[in-house]
Amino acid sequence: MPIQGVLFDVDDTLFDYSTSEEVGVLAHLRAQGILNRFPDPATAFALWREIMEAQYARFLNGEITFTEQRRARTRQFLAHLGHDSHSLSDHEVTAWFAAYEAHRNAAWAAFPDAEPVLRTLASDYRLGIVSNSSADHQRAKLHAIGLLPYLGDTLVCSEQHGAAKPAASIFLAGCHSLGLPPHEVAYVGDKYTLDAQGAHDAGLHAYWLDRARTGSGQTAEDGIGVIHSLDELPSALAT
């Protein structure tokens, strides 16, 4: 059977998360008067990203909630700057993160190829999302960048599902939400192991979106397609 549905990752696939994160945290640190405590902006952002990835992994593993990982990121980052972050209340930590969020959200944007491709695909395919995140957070993000109307009611996120990519169950939950068997569904994401390999192992048609053409040291397996822009997706789905 031909492909009838397409599921997408969100961050760094449809939505330019990395740029908004970097712009947001540097603007926030500048506004807080603490950016000059780092040798350069790149060092500040590298520390923020390192901490984010570690604490977000704890969220994905079920050790802490989505809200708790935000607080943990903030406390760990401030501790690196010499703050006694454990003396800060949850309210103070939440307020600090919220101030960062305001800068980050002001930089939210879809990739230029995202909306045109979703618009093209929407007439022929059932579309949806499978994301390692919180459903409320991703829904708000997709609404803000104008992509939510293309994605129907299928928004499967790890926090609500109870397992994160690359677990097969979250991809299969996305297929179930579309009302399609896995062999009639494609999945598109920017991370080779979590997205492409995970979807492939779950029985979906997998497409790795390698925007930077890095290869990441990976050789795509048989059955995993490689695209470098979402503009390439419609023709890839049709072959």
N, C-alpha and C positions, 0 to 999 in steps of 0.2 A: 504493500500500500504506500502511496506517496505521503510525504509529510503534510500533516493537517494542522499542526500547532507548533508554536515557537515560544519557549521559555527563555527569559533573560536574567542574567545577573544584573545588579544595579550599579554598584560603586566601581568606577573606572571601566565600566562597560557602556552603560547609557549615560551615566552621570560622572562628571569630571571631579571625582572626590579628592584626588591627591592635590589638585591645584587649589581647591577651596580650603582644604585643611592647611596647606602651607601659607596661603594668603591670610587666612583667619588667625592662625596662631602667632604669626609674626606681627600682624596688626595689633593683636591683643597684648603681646609682650611689650610692644612699643608704647601702647597707651598706658600700660602699667609702669612704664619707666624701668623695665628690667631687661630689655633686649640687649642693652650695652654691657650686661654682665657676662655675655658670651663673646668668644673671639670674633664671631661673625654670625650672620643670620642662618647660614647653612648648618652650623653646629647646633644652634638652638633648635632648628627644625628636626635635625637628625635625632636629638635626644627625645623630643616630643613624640616622634614617630616610633622610636624604639620602645618607649614606655607604652604607647598606645597598642602596639602589636602584642606586647606581653600581657597586658591587662585584658585586651579584647579576646585573646586566646583563652584566658580563664573564664570569660563570659561564655564563649562557644563550648567550652568543656563542661559548663553547668556549675562551675564553682561559685560564681557570683552572678547577680542579675545585671541587666543592661544598665540600670541606674547606678548600681554599685561599681561597675567598671569605670564609669565616668569619674566617680569620686576617687577611686583608687588611682586613676591616671593623674588626677590633679594633685593628690597628696604626694605621690611619688615624685612628680615633677618639681613641686615646691621644695621637697626634702633635698633634692639635688642642688637647690639654690641656697640651702642652709636654713630653711624655715623649719620650725618645729610643727610640721603639718598635722601631727596627731593632736595638737592642742586646738586645732581649728574644729569648729562644730560642723556637722553635716550641712547646715544651712549656709555657713560661710564658704565651704568647699563648693557647694552647688551653685552659689552666686558667682564664684570665680569662674567656674566652667560655663555658666550661662553667659557671662560677658564675652568669653572666647567664642561661644556659639553665635552670638550676634554678629561678630566680625566674619566668622566662617560662613554663616547663612547668607550674608550679603554678597558673598562670592559664589554662591551656588549657581551652577549652570549645567545644562545638558551638553554633551558633545554635539558639534554642529551636524554630524551625520545621523544622530539618534531620531529626532522627530521626523525627518523626511522618510527614513526607512520604516519606522513604525506606521506612518501614514500609508506607505506603499503596501506593506504587508497586511494591514488591518482588514482589507477587503477579501483576502483569500485565506487567511490563517487565523486560528484562535491564538491569542497572545496572552502572556502572563509573566509572572516574576517568581523566581526562587532565589532567596537571599539569606546570607548568614547575618541576620540582624533582627531588629524588632519591627513588627508589622506596622505599628503606629508611626514609627520614625520614618520608615521607608515610604509609607503612603503619603505622609506630609511632604517629604522630599520630592516625590514624583509629581505631586500636585503643584508644588512651588515652581518646578521647572517645566510644567506644562505637558508632561507625558502620561499622566494617570488616565486620561480618557481613552487612550489607545489600548490599555492593558486589562480591561474587563474586570472581572471579580477574582481573578487568580493572582493572589499575592501570598505566597507561602514563605514564611520566615522561620528561622531556626528557633527563636525564642518561643514562639507559639507551638511549633511542630514538635520540639523536644529533641531534635538531632540536627547537626550542622553538616553542610557539605564537607567532605565528599561522601557522606553516608548515602547509600542508595535510597533509603526511605524518603528523604526530603525531595529528591527528584521525582520519585514515584507519586508522592503526594501532589506535586505540581501537575503531573499528567492526569491524575484522578480529578483534580479541580477543573482541568480543561475538558474532562470527559473523553479522554483519548488514551489508547494503549501506548506504552513507551516507544514502540517502533514507528509510531506515527507522529512523534514529537521530536523537535530539535531543541538543543540547549546551547546558548551562546554566553561565554564568559571570558574574562581576561586572565584568569589564573589557570595554568595548565593542569596542575594536580587536582585542585579543589573543583574546578569547573569542568574542564574538558574530559579529563580522565574519569572523574566521578560520574559525570553524565553518561559517558561511554560504557562504564562498568555497570550502570543501572539499566542499560538497554536502549538509551536514547541516541539520536543522531547528535554527535558532539562537534561543536565548532569552537576552536580556540581563537579568541580575538587578541592578536599580538600587535597592538598598535605601534609599539616602538620597534618592531622587527628585530627584537633581541634574540629570539629563539630560546632564551633562558637556558641554554644548554640542553634543551629537550629535542628529541626527534619525535614528531607526531606518529602515533601508532596508526596502523591500518584502521580506518573507520573514524578517525578524528580529523576533521577538516581544519585548515588554518586560514584565517582571513586577517587582513591588516587594517580594514576599515569596515564599518557596518554597511557602507555602500556596496560591498562585495557580497553581502548576504543574500539578497533576493535571487541572484543568478546561482549562487551555491546551493540554495534550497531546491532550485528547479532541476538540478542535474541528478 
